[in-house]
Amino acid sequence: MKPPFHARAPSFDGQAIHATIQRALASAGLDTGTGPMRGVTETLRRALAPGPLAEAPQRPGGLATHHFSNAAGTRAYKLHVPAVLPDGPPPLLVMLHGCTQSADDFATGTQMNRLADAHGFLVVYPEQPAQANPSACWNWFRPQDQAGDGGEPSLIAGIVREVAQRHGADPRRIFVAGLSAGAAMAVVLGETCPDLFAGVGAHSGLPYASAHDIPSALAAMKGGRSGLPALKNLPGAAAGGGRKAVQAVPVIVFHGDRDHTVQPANGEAIVQQARAAHAAEAGGGLQAVTHTGQAPGGRRYSRAVHTDALGHTRIEHWTVHGAGHAWSGGHASGSHTDGAGPDASAEMVRFFLALPHGGTA
């Protein structure tokens, strides 16, 4: 796969040097994510970045590259700003790619930038480097990456806050969606950063706190469920090491019923977690109605809509019949896409933009 961010190899590893400085500052008890030290670390990062790593100028309608750093490390991200934005603060959508994918690949396959141009919202694509995971997977299964105050959730949340502040995004309309490992991380973010994200989209993903290492992650992907003592101190973990989401964040779930990489039972578990969280918050359960249909591309689907006592949709669960581990309705120019299914990108955007304004980021 061609490196999407570098025109040539730098003569030194500036990111590694910057990460070492970050760790040293953190060890000294200095907060590098906020206040004056954030400006210092940003200056260091820019100084250590050779020409190809410097921030690209933002062009309306383009996909510009940026970097964000905190005590957990550094991540590159790409940002799409539509040529025409609404008069008020625009919504912001975070898109988390799956394993072996890049930000560019995911943007191409989902065609989310086209929808952003049509509806006037910002799209940011954080990118997982091979140094963090050999397959470029988000590390949704590691305990340190399932808490909002550190690890990869803090990096993604930091990117979101940086973009939202820089471009005046509506803090009540920030959403996150992903595919596979990216979907699992999106679910983690909904649970650990509910004041930041007003809605979650999970395509072919897994429920919160499904695993604590690679073996348990592989078992969870195959539909296995067991007590996970390593997660007993995480928010929402049940006594004895079970899985329990407690944040009632609206969620839309897509999953193919022929997905042999991440079994469809995982999508059902995301819905079950969300229903339980909403019931606990509202003191009553949600009502569900299932619709069936067929996409123009040919695949049939079932769509379960879960509404609260006021009739507001809180959960949607799309089961795409005959589909495997691929983004439904995606473009063939991107990897892991299935053009025969309903348009998951369009349906997620519809779901998000119809939600009552939430979030307090």
N, C-alpha and C positions, 0 to 999 in steps of 0.2 A: 504494500500500500504506500502510495506517495505521501511524504510528509506534507500536511496541508499548511503548515505555518512558517516554514523556513525555506528561503531560496537557496541558502548554502549553509554548510555546517559551520557553527561558530568556532573560533580558535580556542575558546575556553568555555567551560560549563558555567555560565553566569548564574543560571537558576540554582545549580547545586551550591555555589558560593553563597547566594542570597539565602537559601534554605538553612545553611550552616549558621549564618549570622542571625537568622530568625530564631533558631533553636537556642543560641547563646543568650540572646536578649530575653527569651522566655524563661530560661533557666535562672536569669538574674531577677525574675519577678516583674519584668516590664511588660505592660500590655501593648502589643504592637498592632492590635486591631482597631483601637480607638484613640482619640486624643492626639496630642502632639507626636507621640511615637509612630502613629500611623503615617504621618507625613514624612518622618525620617526614613522609615522602611521603604516607602514608595520612592523616595529620592534614591536610595541605595539600589533598589531594583532597576530603576531606569538607568542608573550609571553603569550597572553591571551588564545590561543588555546591549549586545552589539547591534549594528544596523538592522539586520533582518528581524530582530526581536523587538525593536522599538514599536510603540503603539502606532497602528495604522490610522490615518485620519478617517473620521467617520463621514461617509458619504450617504446622503439620503438614498434609500433603495439598495444600498450595498450591504456587504457582509464583512464588517471590519473586525480585526483581531485586537484583543486586549489581554492583559494579565492581571491577576489579583493574588495577593499574598497575605497570609497571616501566620500565626504560630504553627498551624497545621501544615504549612507548605505553600506552594504556588500552583495555580492552575491558569491555563489559557482559556479564553472563551471568545466566541464570535457573536457579534451583535448585528441584528438587522433592524434598521430604522426605515419605515415606509416613507416614500416620497411625500405623502400627504398624511398628516396626523390630525386627529380631531381637535376642536377648539380647546377642550378641557384636557386634563391630565390623561394620557393614554394608558390602557391596560398593558400589562407585561406578562409574557408567557415564557417560562423556562423549559427548554427541551433537553432531556438527558438521553444521550444515545445508548445503544446496547453494546454488548461485547463485540470486539473486532471492528467497530464502526468509528468514524470520526465525526466531528461537528459538521463538516461539509457534506459528508455522505448522508448523515441523518437529515440535514436540511433539504437535500435533493430528494431523498426518498419520501419524506413526509409532505413535501411541498407546502410547508407551513408558512414560508415567506410570502407565497402567493396569497394566502388567506390573510396574512398580516397587512398586506397592501390593500386588500379589499375591505377590511374591517377597521384598519387604523390602530394596530397595536404593535408594541415592540416584541421582538423575539430574541432571546439570548440562549446560546448553545455552549454551555461549559464542556470542556474536553478533558477526558481522563488520559494521562500520558502512560506510556509503557513502563516508565519507572515506577509508577504507582500500582500497576497491575499488568502483567505480561500480555494479557488479552484485551487490554483497555477496558476492562469491566469496572464499573463503580463497585466499591467494596461494601456493598449493602449488608454483607453477612458478618463483618467483623464487629465485635462489641463496641470498639472505640469509634466506629463509623455509624452507630445507631443511636447516638446521643447528639442533641443539638448544640452543645457547648464546646464541641471539638471535632476533630477529624474532618472527613469530607462534607458532612452537613454544614459545618461552620464555613468551609470554603465556598460552597454553593450559595449559602445564605449571604455571605459577604459579597459575592459577585452580584447577587440580586440587589442588595442595598446600595451598592456602588452605582449600578446602572439606574436604579429607580431615582436616586438622588441627582445623578448627572443629567437625566433626561426628563425629570419631572413626572415620573410614572405615578398613576393613581395607587396609593398604598393599600387601598381596599380592593383592588382588582389585580392582584398578582397571583398567578397560577403556575403549576408545575406539572409536567407530563413526561413520560418516558417509555422506552421499550425494553423489555426483559430486565437486565440488571439496572438499567436506567429507570424502569417502572418501579422496581423494588426500592430504589433510592428515593423516587418521588413519594412513595408511600411512607418511607422513613421521615422525609421532610414534612409531610403533612402531620405526622404524629409528633415530631420534635419541635417544629416551628409553626404551630397553628396560628400564631399572631401575624405571621408573615404571609402565609399562603392561604388564599380564599377558596381554593379548589385543587383537586388532584386528578390527573389522568394516568391510568395504569394500563398499558397494553402488554399483554403476555408477561405479567409480573408476579410478584409474590407478596404475601401479607407481612405486616410488621413483625419483627423479632422471630423470623422463621428459622434462623440459623446463627451459629456463633463461630464457625470456621468453615474451611472448604469442604470437608467431608459432610458436615451437616447441611451445608448449602446444596450440595449435589443431591442429598437425600430429599431435601425439601422440594427441589425442582422436580423430582420424580413423584411428588405427592406424599412423601413420608412426613409424619408428624411425631414428635417425641418431646419430652420435657427437656428444657435447655437450661440447666443450672447456671451456666455462664452469664445468662441474661437476667438473672433474678433481681439485679439492682437497677436495671434499666427502667425508665418511665413506662408504665403500662404493663410490665411483666407480672404475671400472676404468681401467687405464692407457690413455691416449689419449682418455678422455672417454666411456666407456660407462656402463652402469647395472649396479650390483651391490649387492644388499642383503646385509648380513652378519649381521644380528641375527635369531636364530631365535625370533621371537615368534609364537605361535599366531595364525592368521588365518582368518576365515570370509568368503567372497566371494560376493556375489550380483550377477548381471548378466543382463539380458534379451538374448536373441539377435537382437532386432529394435531394439536401441538404436543409433540413427543419430547421437546426440549424442556419446556416448563409446563407440567401437566395442568389441564384446565381446572383441576381442583383448587389450584392456587388462586385463580381469579375468583372462584366461589368463596374462598376463605377471606379475600380482601373485602368482599361484599358483606360477609358475615361479621367481620370485625367492625365495619362501618355501621351496620345496622345496630349492633350492640352499643356502640358509642353514642349514636343518635338517640337510641331508646333511653340510655342512662341520662343523657343531657336533658331530654324533653319530658322524661317521666312516662313515656309511652312509646309504643312501637310504630314503625312505618307501615304504610299500606303499599302493597306491590301489585302491579298489573303488568302482564306480559303481552307484548305484541310480536307478531311475526311478519316477515317480509322477505323481499329478494332484491339484492343490489343490482343496479344496471349492468355491472360486470358479470353477474351470474350467480354469485353465492347467496344462499339463503341465510337468514339470521333470526335470532330471537333477542328481543330487547325488553328487559324487565325494568320498569320505572318504579322507584320507591319514593313515596311522597309522605310529607308530614301532615299533621292535623289541619294545617292551613292550606294544604294542597300544593305546597312548594316541593319541587323535585330535589331530593337530597342525594340520591344514588341512581345511577344507570348502569345496567349490566348487559353488555352486548356479547352474545355467543355467536361466533361466525362459524357456520356449519361447513365442515370440510376443509377448513383453513388450518395451516400449520403455524410454525413460529415465525410470523412475519407481520409487518404493519399493514393492516387492512386498508385497501384502497390506495396504497402507496404507489409511487411512480417507479417503473422498472429501472430507471437510471440510478436508483439507490439500492443498497443491499438490504436483504431481509424485508422485502415488500411483497404484497399480494394484491395486484390490481383488480382481481375479480371480486373482492369483498366490498362492503360498504365503506364509505370514506371516513375513516377514524379521525383524521385531522379535522375535517369539517364538522363532524359530530361533537368532537371535544370543544372546538371553538364555540359552537352553538350552546353547549352545556355551560361553559364557563361564563360567556357573556350574558346569559340569562339569569345567572345567580344574583340574589340580593347582594348588595355591596357589603363585604365583610373585611376582615383583616385590620390590623392596627399598626403595620410595620413602620 
